[in-house]
Amino acid sequence: MLRIRYGALAVTIVLALVALACSESATAPAAPSGTTLSIVANPTSINLDGTSALTVTAIDSSGVPARVGTEINFTTTLGRVDPAVATTDEGGFARATLTADGRTGQAQVRAFSGTVSAQTSVSIQQSRPSANFSFQANGLRVIFNDSSSGDPTQWVWDFGDGRTSAEQNPVHEYAEADTYVVSLTVTNAAGQDTTSQFVTVF
């Protein structure tokens, strides 16, 4: 009976050690102290609908690429990073993507593993608007519809007859039949853009 119990105990210990080893091997290692991390963002300036590719290089204290599968974590003050946790390849590189989240400013992106870290910045800015419009004429009366992109905040219409409007979607009535050059200028914090079209009324 004692031999059976000892045998069962031995089997239990072996199984526990195997399970522990499997658990440890399934966990990505952190970079050891002395590892050098560097991070590069490309491009370093993006629009609100843009992305920037992040590349982290991990070099160990002996000057060779860090162990394959070393875990690199990412955080950012603006936007989002995907994946939030990446692992190094044979060259010691780990890659992720920063995507703008609708906020403008300077994104401070940090990569870290264990006790080592690196940081870079990416400027997220609003893109300049692109002016565009459509219209519907009914006799001398014309309904104008702004279809500009880039989130303009100001509109200036020049109807070609000496009159203007700051409305987004104005209705204008001409005094006489003719063909007019109508211009729309749209503006936001990043700049402005102008477009023109011929409008014929009769």
ZAPA-67381 format. One record per atom (N, C-alpha, C): x, y, z. Coordinates in steps of 0.05 Angstrom, whole numbers, padded with zeros to 5 digits, always signed. Example, Ala and Ser with C-alpha at 12.3 -4.5 7.8 and 13.67 -1.06 7.14 Angstrom:
BEGIN
+00264-00114+00156
+00246-00090+00156
+00264-00066+00156
+00257-00045+00142
+00273-00021+00143
+00258+00001+00157
% end
This chain:
BEGIN
+00017-00024+00000
+00000+00000+00000
+00017+00025+00000
+00039+00025+00015
+00056+00049+00016
+00068+00055-00011
+00076+00033-00026
+00087+00037-00052
+00067+00050-00071
+00042+00042-00069
+00021+00054-00086
+00017+00083-00080
+00017+00089-00054
+00014+00117-00046
+00037+00134-00055
+00062+00124-00052
+00085+00139-00061
+00084+00142-00091
+00076+00121-00105
+00074+00123-00134
+00053+00143-00143
+00030+00144-00129
+00010+00164-00136
+00020+00192-00130
+00034+00195-00108
+00045+00221-00101
+00065+00230-00123
+00082+00212-00131
+00102+00218-00152
+00089+00227-00178
+00068+00212-00185
+00053+00219-00210
+00041+00246-00208
+00029+00252-00184
+00017+00278-00180
+00037+00301-00182
+00061+00297-00170
+00082+00317-00171
+00091+00321-00200
+00095+00300-00215
+00104+00302-00243
+00083+00317-00259
+00058+00310-00255
+00036+00324-00271
+00035+00353-00264
+00040+00360-00239
+00039+00388-00230
+00062+00403-00243
+00086+00391-00244
+00109+00404-00256
+00105+00407-00286
+00093+00388-00300
+00087+00390-00328
+00068+00413-00334
+00047+00414-00317
+00027+00436-00320
+00040+00463-00316
+00058+00465-00296
+00071+00490-00291
+00089+00498-00315
+00103+00479-00325
+00121+00484-00348
+00105+00493-00372
+00082+00480-00377
+00065+00488-00400
+00054+00516-00396
+00047+00522-00371
+00036+00549-00365
+00057+00570-00370
+00082+00565-00361
+00103+00585-00365
+00111+00588-00394
+00110+00566-00410
+00118+00569-00438
+00096+00583-00454
+00071+00583-00444
+00049+00596-00458
+00049+00626-00453
+00065+00635-00433
+00065+00664-00427
+00089+00677-00441
+00083+00699-00457
+00105+00712-00471
+00123+00726-00451
+00150+00723-00455
+00169+00735-00436
+00171+00765-00439
+00176+00778-00417
+00182+00807-00417
+00211+00811-00424
+00218+00834-00434
+00246+00839-00440
+00262+00841-00414
+00285+00828-00412
+00301+00830-00388
+00314+00858-00385
+00322+00864-00360
+00336+00890-00355
+00361+00891-00372
+00366+00914-00384
+00389+00918-00401
+00382+00917-00431
+00357+00909-00437
+00347+00909-00464
+00343+00938-00473
+00349+00944-00498
+00344+00971-00509
+00320+00970-00527
+00301+00987-00521
+00277+00990-00539
+00278+01016-00554
+00271+01015-00579
+00267+01040-00595
+00241+01037-00610
+00228+01060-00615
+00202+01059-00629
+00202+01081-00651
+00191+01073-00674
+00190+01091-00697
+00161+01091-00706
+00150+01116-00712
+00123+01119-00723
+00126+01129-00751
+00110+01117-00769
+00110+01126-00797
+00082+01125-00809
+00071+01149-00815
+00083+01176-00813
+00080+01187-00785
+00093+01210-00780
+00092+01222-00754
+00070+01243-00752
+00055+01247-00774
+00033+01266-00773
+00010+01254-00790
-00014+01251-00778
-00036+01239-00792
-00061+01257-00788
-00081+01252-00806
-00106+01266-00804
-00125+01250-00786
-00149+01261-00782
-00168+01248-00764
-00177+01221-00774
-00174+01215-00800
-00182+01189-00811
-00157+01173-00818
-00134+01180-00807
-00109+01167-00814
-00099+01147-00794
-00077+01133-00803
-00063+01114-00785
-00033+01118-00788
-00019+01108-00768
+00010+01109-00768
+00021+01082-00759
+00040+01072-00775
+00052+01045-00769
+00074+01048-00747
+00071+01033-00726
+00091+01033-00704
+00109+01009-00706
+00135+01014-00704
+00154+00992-00704
+00172+00995-00680
+00173+00974-00664
+00190+00974-00640
+00213+00954-00646
+00237+00963-00639
+00261+00945-00641
+00271+00939-00613
+00275+00914-00607
+00285+00906-00581
+00312+00892-00584
+00332+00903-00572
+00359+00892-00574
+00369+00886-00545
+00378+00862-00541
+00386+00854-00514
+00414+00866-00507
+00423+00861-00483
+00447+00873-00473
+00472+00865-00488
+00471+00843-00502
+00494+00833-00518
+00493+00844-00546
+00473+00860-00553
+00472+00872-00580
+00458+00856-00601
+00445+00835-00594
+00430+00819-00613
+00400+00822-00608
+00384+00816-00629
+00355+00819-00625
+00344+00803-00601
+00325+00815-00588
+00313+00802-00564
+00300+00775-00572
+00296+00759-00552
+00285+00732-00556
+00258+00734-00571
+00254+00716-00591
+00229+00715-00606
+00206+00712-00587
+00185+00728-00591
+00161+00726-00574
+00162+00744-00549
+00183+00761-00547
+00184+00780-00525
+00160+00798-00527
+00146+00802-00505
+00121+00817-00504
+00126+00847-00503
+00114+00862-00521
+00116+00891-00522
+00088+00903-00518
+00085+00920-00498
+00059+00932-00493
+00059+00961-00503
+00035+00970-00512
+00032+00997-00522
+00011+01012-00507
+00016+01038-00502
-00004+01056-00492
-00002+01082-00507
-00023+01098-00509
-00023+01123-00523
-00042+01143-00509
-00035+01169-00511
-00051+01189-00499
-00074+01198-00517
-00071+01193-00543
-00092+01199-00563
-00094+01176-00583
-00118+01171-00593
-00121+01149-00612
-00121+01122-00598
-00118+01101-00614
-00117+01074-00603
-00095+01058-00618
-00083+01040-00604
-00062+01023-00615
-00072+00994-00617
-00069+00982-00640
-00077+00955-00645
-00055+00939-00659
-00046+00917-00647
-00054+00906-00621
-00042+00922-00598
-00055+00921-00575
-00044+00934-00552
-00020+00920-00541
-00018+00894-00547
+00005+00878-00539
+00015+00862-00564
+00040+00866-00571
+00052+00852-00594
+00076+00836-00585
+00086+00818-00601
+00110+00803-00594
+00131+00806-00616
+00156+00803-00608
+00178+00807-00627
+00182+00783-00645
+00192+00789-00670
+00198+00768-00688
+00228+00762-00687
+00238+00747-00707
+00266+00739-00707
+00286+00763-00707
+00277+00785-00719
+00294+00808-00720
+00292+00827-00696
+00276+00819-00677
+00272+00835-00653
+00252+00858-00657
+00235+00855-00679
+00216+00876-00685
+00188+00867-00675
+00173+00887-00665
+00145+00884-00658
+00130+00907-00671
+00107+00900-00682
+00092+00920-00698
+00064+00924-00689
+00054+00949-00691
+00027+00956-00685
+00019+00980-00701
-00007+00988-00699
-00017+01011-00715
-00032+01030-00696
-00025+01056-00699
-00039+01077-00684
-00061+01087-00703
-00086+01088-00693
-00108+01098-00709
-00121+01122-00694
-00125+01144-00709
-00138+01167-00696
-00166+01161-00687
-00175+01174-00666
-00201+01168-00654
-00219+01192-00654
-00214+01212-00671
-00231+01235-00673
-00221+01259-00657
-00199+01256-00642
-00188+01278-00626
-00162+01287-00640
-00158+01313-00638
-00133+01325-00649
-00113+01330-00627
-00088+01332-00634
-00067+01337-00614
-00043+01321-00619
-00025+01319-00599
+00000+01304-00601
-00004+01278-00586
-00004+01256-00600
-00006+01230-00587
+00021+01221-00577
+00023+01216-00551
+00048+01206-00539
+00045+01175-00538
+00060+01161-00554
+00058+01132-00556
+00081+01120-00541
+00075+01102-00522
+00096+01089-00505
+00095+01059-00510
+00119+01048-00514
+00122+01019-00516
+00139+01010-00492
+00130+00989-00479
+00145+00980-00455
+00144+00950-00452
+00164+00939-00439
+00166+00910-00434
+00183+00907-00409
+00172+00895-00389
+00187+00892-00364
+00193+00920-00353
+00218+00926-00349
+00226+00952-00337
+00237+00971-00358
+00236+00963-00383
+00247+00981-00404
+00225+00992-00421
+00229+01016-00432
+00208+01029-00448
+00220+01048-00468
+00204+01056-00487
+00212+01076-00507
+00187+01092-00514
+00190+01116-00525
+00167+01133-00530
+00172+01149-00556
+00150+01154-00570
+00150+01172-00594
+00124+01188-00594
+00122+01206-00612
+00098+01223-00614
+00088+01224-00643
+00062+01226-00646
+00049+01228-00672
+00029+01251-00670
+00031+01269-00689
+00013+01292-00690
-00013+01283-00705
-00036+01288-00691
-00062+01281-00703
-00076+01308-00708
-00081+01314-00733
-00093+01339-00740
-00117+01337-00759
-00134+01356-00758
-00157+01357-00775
-00148+01362-00804
-00160+01349-00823
-00154+01353-00851
-00168+01378-00861
-00157+01391-00881
-00169+01414-00893
-00194+01406-00908
-00216+01422-00907
-00240+01413-00920
-00238+01414-00951
-00256+01400-00964
-00257+01400-00993
-00285+01410-01001
-00286+01433-01014
-00312+01446-01020
-00326+01432-01043
-00352+01430-01040
-00369+01419-01062
-00398+01426-01056
-00414+01429-01077
-00442+01434-01072
-00459+01426-01096
-00485+01423-01091
-00504+01418-01113
-00525+01439-01111
-00542+01441-01132
-00563+01461-01132
-00587+01452-01148
-00609+01464-01142
-00634+01458-01156
-00648+01485-01163
-00650+01491-01189
-00661+01516-01198
-00691+01512-01205
-00707+01531-01197
-00735+01532-01203
-00742+01561-01211
-00740+01566-01237
-00743+01594-01246
-00718+01610-01237
-00723+01632-01225
-00702+01649-01214
-00693+01641-01186
-00708+01622-01175
-00702+01614-01147
-00685+01589-01147
-00662+01589-01132
-00644+01567-01131
-00639+01558-01102
-00641+01532-01098
-00635+01520-01072
-00607+01508-01074
-00589+01517-01057
-00561+01508-01056
-00557+01488-01033
-00543+01466-01038
-00538+01446-01017
-00508+01441-01015
-00498+01447-00992
-00469+01441-00986
-00464+01411-00984
-00444+01401-00999
-00437+01373-00998
-00407+01371-00993
-00395+01390-00980
-00366+01391-00975
-00358+01369-00955
-00334+01359-00957
-00323+01340-00939
-00303+01353-00920
-00295+01339-00899
-00274+01350-00881
-00285+01366-00859
-00311+01365-00853
-00323+01379-00830
-00318+01409-00830
-00327+01423-00850
-00324+01452-00849
-00341+01464-00827
-00332+01487-00817
-00347+01501-00796
-00357+01528-00805
-00348+01537-00828
-00357+01563-00839
-00361+01560-00869
-00382+01574-00879
-00389+01574-00908
-00392+01602-00918
-00380+01608-00941
-00385+01634-00953
-00392+01629-00982
-00417+01637-00989
-00427+01635-01017
-00425+01662-01031
-00416+01661-01056
-00417+01684-01073
-00434+01675-01097
-00458+01688-01099
-00478+01679-01119
-00473+01690-01147
-00452+01707-01150
-00445+01717-01176
-00460+01741-01185
-00478+01751-01168
-00494+01774-01175
-00489+01797-01155
-00467+01795-01140
-00461+01815-01120
-00471+01810-01093
-00485+01787-01089
-00496+01780-01063
-00482+01755-01053
-00482+01753-01026
-00468+01731-01013
-00485+01720-00990
-00476+01697-00979
-00490+01685-00956
-00470+01669-00940
-00474+01668-00914
-00458+01652-00895
-00473+01628-00885
-00496+01622-00897
-00511+01598-00889
-00499+01573-00902
-00504+01550-00890
-00493+01526-00901
-00509+01518-00926
-00535+01520-00925
-00552+01512-00948
-00571+01534-00954
-00562+01555-00968
-00579+01578-00973
-00599+01574-00996
-00619+01591-00996
-00638+01593-01019
-00634+01621-01030
-00629+01623-01056
-00624+01650-01067
-00642+01654-01092
-00653+01678-01093
-00670+01686-01116
-00656+01708-01132
-00651+01702-01158
-00638+01722-01175
-00659+01742-01186
-00649+01765-01193
-00666+01786-01203
-00673+01782-01233
-00655+01769-01248
-00660+01766-01276
-00647+01740-01286
-00658+01730-01308
-00647+01705-01320
-00619+01710-01331
-00602+01691-01326
-00575+01693-01336
-00559+01668-01327
-00534+01667-01334
-00516+01646-01324
-00496+01660-01305
-00495+01650-01281
-00478+01662-01260
-00457+01642-01251
-00434+01653-01243
-00413+01636-01231
-00417+01638-01201
-00424+01615-01189
-00429+01613-01160
-00405+01600-01147
-00394+01612-01126
-00371+01601-01112
-00378+01595-01083
-00367+01574-01073
-00370+01566-01044
-00342+01563-01032
-00337+01577-01011
-00312+01574-00996
-00319+01563-00968
-00306+01540-00962
-00311+01527-00936
-00285+01528-00919
-00289+01530-00893
-00265+01533-00875
-00269+01516-00850
-00246+01505-00841
-00245+01493-00814
-00218+01501-00802
-00212+01489-00779
-00187+01497-00765
-00162+01491-00781
-00164+01473-00800
-00140+01466-00815
-00136+01482-00840
-00156+01497-00849
-00153+01513-00873
-00179+01517-00888
-00178+01523-00914
-00202+01528-00929
-00199+01518-00957
-00222+01517-00972
-00222+01508-00999
-00245+01521-01013
-00242+01527-01039
-00263+01540-01055
-00269+01524-01080
-00294+01523-01088
-00302+01511-01113
-00323+01529-01126
-00325+01528-01153
-00344+01545-01167
-00359+01528-01188
-00384+01536-01194
-00400+01524-01215
-00416+01545-01230
-00423+01538-01255
-00441+01555-01270
-00470+01548-01262
-00486+01569-01257
-00514+01565-01250
-00531+01582-01270
-00548+01569-01285
-00565+01583-01304
-00593+01584-01293
-00605+01608-01293
-00633+01612-01285
-00647+01626-01307
-00674+01621-01309
-00690+01633-01330
-00719+01635-01322
% end
